[in-house]
Amino acid sequence: MAHRISGSNGGFTGAASLLAIRSGVSAAGMVERIFSFNSGEIGKIDVRVTDISIENQDYRSVEVQTWGGAYVLAETIVEHPEQFGLVFRIGEDYTCGERPLRVLQLGAGTGLVGLTAAKVLVASLAKRDCRATVVATDFYPSVLDNLKTNIEKKVPREPE
């Protein structure tokens, strides 16, 4: 069966709609997923995210579901954090600079990639006096609400 992707906003709505229909995610309901990644250098990283139902068949909110590409990127970050500047090898003569490392994830969806990067940083920088900040953001209100919930459940805030 062939599907045509079209829409007044450059095809995004049509593409998102097609993706959601073909994936069957609109009927999935709320699902908590646990993604486990392993790295010889860092060890095991577990990330929990909640996928929620698409809002009233509005396929612009398709990012409330974890995409396969997010899983692939998160897995690559854990397996090769040095390629993303997220790990400092044990024994290297490295002193943290005055400025903290900053990671920005645009279009974060459920936050899988940002949460994974944060956990890699925690594991990598645990024995160093280094600071890092991970910021994850998105556009659509229900996606942002779910992203905020995923982050607040998984990452305890430091006292101010």
Buried (B, 14 or more C-beta within 10 A) or exposed (E): EEEEEEEEEEEBBBBBBBBBBEBEBBEBEEEEBEBEBEBEBBEEBEBEBBBBBBBEEBBBBBBBBBBEEBBEBBBBBBBEBEEEEBBBEEEEEEEBEEEEBEBEBEEBBBBBBBBBBBBBBBBBBEEEEBBBEBEBBBEBEBBBBBBEBBBEEBBEEEEE
